[in-house]
Amino acid sequence: MAVSAPADSKWTASAIRDLGVRTNMPTACSILGISASSGYGLAARGQFPVNVLRVGNRMVVPVAGLLDLFGIDQKEPAEVA
């Protein structure tokens, strides 16, 4: 099941972190701003911008790769007092 983009249609660092350890291809494509069909095509050619894992006939995208691609820390920064 694809996760919808946040209500304001913009993916934030926090929203991406909230996905957990992995996400599916349509959600990863939404974050990247590309169509799912383009994403599947890139993955099939080994050209998707982050690592894609094949689990049976599913494609799984580690969220850590998406965070790294955008230069986002994997952990929420500590609040400054």
N, C-alpha and C positions, 0 to 999 in steps of 0.2 A: 504494500500500500504506500503510495506516494504521500509525502508530507507537504502540505500546502505552504506557500511562502507566508511569512508573517502578514498580518492584516494590512499593513501599509505597503505591501508588495516589495519591501526591501529586506534583504538578508543582512542582519547585523552579526558581529562577532559572537555576541551572546546567543543569538538564535541558532547559529551554526554549532556552537559548543553544545547547546541543549539537545542536539540530535543524538548525542551519545557517541558510541565508538564507531558505528558504521551507519551508512544510509544506502538507499537504493539509487539506481541510475537516474530516474526522473527527478528526484530531489537534488542530486548532485548537479544535474544539468540546469535546474532552476537557479541554483546558487551561482553557477558559472554564466548564466544568461544565454544559454544555447538551448535549442530544442532537444527533446529526448531522442528523436530519430537521428539527429546529428551526433549526439553523444554516443549512441549505440554504434554508429558507423565509425566514429573515431576509435572507440574501444576495440572494435573488430579488427581495425588496422594497426592496433597497438599505438595509437597516437592521442589517446585521451590524456589530458594534462596532468592527471594524478594516477596513482596505481589503482587498478581495477582487479578485484578478485572474482574468479568464476567459481560459484558454489552450485554444483549441479548445472542447471540451465539458467541460473540467475547471475546477475552481475551485482557485486557489492562494492561500494566505495568507502574506504576508511576515511572517517571525518578528519583524522590527523593530517592526511594528505591535502585536504581542502584548506585546513587552517594554515599549513606550511606554505601552500601556494600563494595565499594572500598575506603571509607574514604575520599571522595572528598567533599570539601565545596560546598554547593548548589549555592553560589554566587561566581562570578569571583573575585579572590583576587584583591585588589586595587594595582595599579602599584606604585612602590617605586620611588620617584622623585630623 
